[in-house]
Amino acid sequence: MATILPYNEILKNINIRNTPKKALIDTCALVSFSIDVHEFHDETFDLFETLIKHKFNIYTNVTIRSEFIDYQRRVIITEALTSLSQQIPGVLTYYELAKRLKSHRAYVQKRADEENPLVLNDAEIKQFKKILSFKHKTIQDVWLKFCEDNLVNNLQRTFDLISKTLKFNYLSLRKENLSPEVIRNVDWNKMCNISERTGMSVNGSMICHMFECIDVPFLITADFDLIYATALSKEPKLVLCPEKIFNEYKKIFEIPS
């Protein structure tokens, strides 16, 4: 069973266990680090400063990178839709679109005031894609113009900045380029079994199973599902999370304070 700890106990456990300074950082931790208004931003920022200061080797993989970039896509679209009328003059002359954009701006502002920023899901983004896929003046397709103005060259940028800061090491499973940290075969059936046992997403299960199969003792996460699954793992590793999530975990698993 993995040991679940709050972020602020990382150094204590390095000293006690003489643990190698290696950490896998999951998508949710990267998201909380990259967004200033995220509820776990300050805790994650402090933790990442500690990792850098103490010269940790920090790892990621293609699943984590893809999830993070996709989240950034949804963040950018959510925010950019609030200023669409400034980007493309005249779109508010379409009544239904103007009504939809007004409602979206109001909801984004409401969520911001509640310190719970809105991030549209894919179904909601597809609805905007449908109503914006039309010709307007010299613009052949408003949606494609919107994507060009807001997404092109921006999706990868945030990840590249974090990667440069944390100096990521990539975990490869390719036979011709297998990372030395991979000490056990990553098995598709075992990954599926984690999803079946815990109800976690397939991507989350892949990250959980990869963590079991690599010679990296720390997992940094802000995802309760991942904490739940690793707590059931037989691997005696260390999983660090924000204080609030740690307290939720203790309550569910009846861990004494």
matplotlib code that plots the C-alpha trace (Angstrom):
import matplotlib.pyplot as plt

x = [0.0, 1.3, 1.8, -0.2, 1.3, 0.7, 3.0, 4.8, 6.2, 8.3, 11.7, 11.0, 10.5, 13.6, 15.7, 14.0, 13.9, 17.0, 14.8, 16.1, 15.2, 12.9, 9.3, 6.5, 4.2, 0.7, -1.6, -3.6, -0.5, 0.7, -2.7, -2.7, 0.8, 0.1, -3.2, -2.7, -6.3, -6.4, -7.2, -4.0, -1.7, 0.2, 0.8, 1.9, 4.1, 5.9, 6.4, 7.8, 10.2, 11.3, 11.8, 14.0, 16.0, 16.8, 17.6, 15.0, 14.8, 11.3, 9.4, 6.4, 5.1, 3.1, -0.3, 0.4, 1.6, -1.4, -3.9, -2.3, -2.2, -5.9, -6.8, -5.0, -7.1, -10.3, -9.0, -8.0, -11.3, -13.4, -11.6, -11.3, -15.1, -15.7, -13.9, -15.0, -17.0, -13.7, -11.8, -14.4, -16.4, -20.0, -20.7, -23.1, -25.5, -26.5, -29.2, -28.8, -25.1, -25.1, -27.4, -25.2, -22.0, -23.6, -24.7, -21.2, -19.5, -21.8, -21.2, -17.5, -17.6, -19.8, -17.5, -14.5, -16.2, -16.7, -13.0, -14.0, -13.0, -15.1, -13.5, -15.8, -16.1, -15.9, -19.7, -20.0, -17.1, -18.8, -22.0, -20.0, -18.2, -21.6, -23.0, -19.8, -19.2, -20.6, -19.3, -19.2, -18.1, -14.7, -14.3, -15.1, -15.6, -15.8, -14.9, -11.7, -10.8, -11.4, -9.1, -6.4, -6.4, -6.4, -5.0, -2.4, 1.1, -0.4, -1.3, 2.2, 3.6, 2.5, 3.7, 7.1, 7.5, 6.8, 9.0, 11.9, 11.4, 11.2, 13.6, 11.3, 12.6, 10.4, 9.4, 9.4, 7.9, 9.2, 11.5, 14.0, 14.1, 13.0, 13.7, 16.0, 13.5, 11.1, 11.8, 8.7, 6.5, 3.6, 0.7, -2.5, -4.6, -3.4, -4.1, -7.7, -8.0, -7.3, -10.1, -12.4, -11.6, -11.7, -13.9, -11.0, -10.5, -8.3, -5.7, -5.6, -5.2, -2.3, -0.5, -1.2, 0.1, 3.2, 4.0, 3.9, 6.3, 9.1, 12.0, 10.6, 9.5, 7.4, 4.2, 3.0, -0.7, -3.8, -6.2, -8.2, -9.0, -5.3, -4.7, -7.5, -6.1, -2.5, -3.6, -4.9, -1.7, 0.7, 3.7, 5.2, 5.7, 5.0, 2.2, 2.0, -1.0, -2.5, -3.5, -7.2, -7.1, -4.9, -7.6, -10.3, -8.2, -7.7, -11.4, -12.4, -9.7, -10.1, -6.4, -5.8, -4.5]
y = [0.0, 3.4, 6.0, 9.2, 12.4, 16.1, 18.1, 19.7, 16.3, 15.6, 16.6, 14.8, 11.6, 12.0, 12.3, 9.5, 6.9, 8.0, 8.0, 8.9, 12.4, 11.3, 12.4, 11.7, 14.7, 14.1, 16.3, 17.8, 19.0, 20.7, 22.3, 23.7, 25.0, 26.7, 28.5, 31.3, 31.2, 27.4, 26.5, 24.4, 26.8, 28.2, 24.8, 23.3, 26.3, 25.9, 22.2, 22.7, 25.3, 22.7, 20.1, 22.5, 23.7, 20.1, 19.1, 16.4, 14.5, 15.2, 12.8, 13.0, 10.9, 11.3, 10.7, 13.5, 15.9, 15.2, 15.7, 18.9, 20.4, 19.4, 21.1, 24.2, 24.0, 24.1, 27.0, 29.1, 28.5, 29.3, 32.6, 33.6, 33.3, 36.1, 38.5, 37.1, 40.3, 42.3, 39.8, 39.6, 42.9, 42.5, 39.0, 40.4, 41.3, 37.6, 37.5, 33.9, 34.1, 37.4, 35.9, 32.8, 34.9, 37.2, 34.2, 32.7, 35.9, 36.3, 32.7, 33.0, 36.1, 34.5, 31.5, 33.8, 35.8, 32.5, 31.7, 28.6, 29.4, 27.9, 25.5, 24.3, 20.6, 19.1, 18.9, 22.6, 23.5, 21.5, 23.6, 26.8, 25.2, 24.5, 28.0, 29.7, 27.7, 30.3, 32.9, 36.5, 39.3, 38.4, 35.5, 32.2, 30.4, 32.2, 29.2, 28.5, 32.2, 32.0, 28.9, 30.6, 33.7, 32.0, 28.4, 28.5, 28.4, 28.7, 25.1, 23.8, 27.1, 26.7, 23.1, 24.1, 26.8, 24.4, 21.8, 24.3, 25.3, 21.8, 20.2, 17.2, 13.8, 11.8, 8.2, 6.2, 2.7, 2.1, -0.9, 0.9, 3.8, 2.3, 4.6, 3.1, 4.0, 1.5, -1.7, -3.6, -4.2, -1.8, -4.2, -3.1, -5.7, -4.5, -0.9, -1.9, -3.8, -0.5, 1.2, -1.8, -1.9, 1.8, 3.4, 5.7, 7.0, 5.0, 7.8, 8.0, 4.2, 4.4, 7.0, 4.9, 1.7, 3.4, 4.7, 1.1, 0.0, 2.7, 3.2, 6.6, 6.7, 9.9, 10.8, 14.4, 14.7, 16.8, 14.2, 12.4, 9.5, 8.9, 9.0, 6.5, 4.1, 4.3, 3.8, 0.4, -0.4, -3.0, -0.9, 0.7, 4.1, 7.7, 9.9, 13.6, 15.8, 19.1, 19.3, 19.4, 16.2, 14.5, 15.2, 13.8, 10.7, 10.2, 10.5, 7.9, 5.4, 6.1, 7.0, 8.3, 11.9]
z = [0.0, -0.9, 1.8, 1.3, 2.6, 2.4, 0.2, 3.1, 4.3, 1.3, 2.8, 6.1, 4.2, 2.1, 5.3, 7.2, 4.4, 2.5, -0.6, -4.0, -5.2, -8.0, -8.5, -11.1, -11.4, -12.6, -14.7, -11.9, -10.1, -13.3, -13.7, -10.2, -10.6, -13.9, -12.9, -10.4, -9.1, -8.6, -5.0, -4.7, -6.6, -3.6, -2.1, -5.4, -6.2, -2.8, -3.4, -6.9, -5.5, -3.0, -5.7, -7.7, -4.7, -3.7, -7.3, -7.8, -11.0, -12.2, -14.6, -16.9, -19.8, -23.0, -21.2, -18.6, -21.3, -23.5, -20.6, -19.6, -23.1, -23.6, -20.3, -21.5, -24.8, -22.8, -20.5, -23.5, -25.3, -22.2, -21.6, -25.3, -25.9, -23.4, -25.7, -29.1, -29.9, -29.6, -31.7, -34.4, -34.7, -35.8, -34.4, -31.8, -34.7, -34.7, -31.9, -30.8, -30.7, -28.8, -26.2, -25.8, -25.5, -22.9, -20.9, -21.1, -20.0, -17.0, -15.9, -16.3, -14.1, -11.6, -11.2, -11.0, -8.2, -6.4, -6.9, -8.8, -12.4, -15.2, -17.7, -20.5, -21.1, -24.6, -25.0, -24.3, -26.6, -29.4, -29.0, -29.5, -32.5, -34.1, -33.6, -34.7, -37.8, -40.3, -42.7, -41.5, -43.8, -45.1, -42.6, -44.2, -40.9, -37.6, -35.5, -37.5, -37.3, -33.5, -33.2, -35.3, -33.2, -29.8, -30.1, -32.8, -31.2, -27.7, -26.7, -26.3, -24.9, -21.3, -21.1, -22.6, -19.9, -17.1, -18.7, -18.9, -15.2, -13.8, -16.4, -17.1, -17.9, -20.2, -19.5, -22.7, -23.0, -26.5, -26.8, -28.8, -26.3, -23.0, -20.1, -17.5, -14.7, -16.2, -14.2, -14.9, -17.9, -18.2, -18.7, -20.5, -18.6, -15.2, -16.2, -17.1, -13.8, -11.9, -13.7, -13.1, -9.4, -8.6, -11.4, -12.3, -15.9, -18.2, -18.4, -14.6, -14.4, -16.9, -14.7, -11.6, -13.2, -14.7, -11.2, -10.0, -12.7, -12.5, -10.1, -8.9, -5.3, -5.3, -7.0, -6.9, -7.5, -6.8, -8.1, -5.4, -7.8, -8.2, -4.5, -3.9, -6.5, -5.3, -1.7, -2.8, -4.6, -3.2, -4.1, -0.9, -2.5, -1.5, -2.8, -2.0, -2.3, -1.1, 2.6, 1.9, -0.3, 2.3, 5.0, 2.7, 2.2, 5.9, 6.6, 3.9, 4.8, 8.5, 9.1, 12.6, 12.9]

ax = plt.figure().add_subplot(projection="3d")
ax.plot(x, y, z, "-o")
ax.set_aspect("equal")
plt.show()
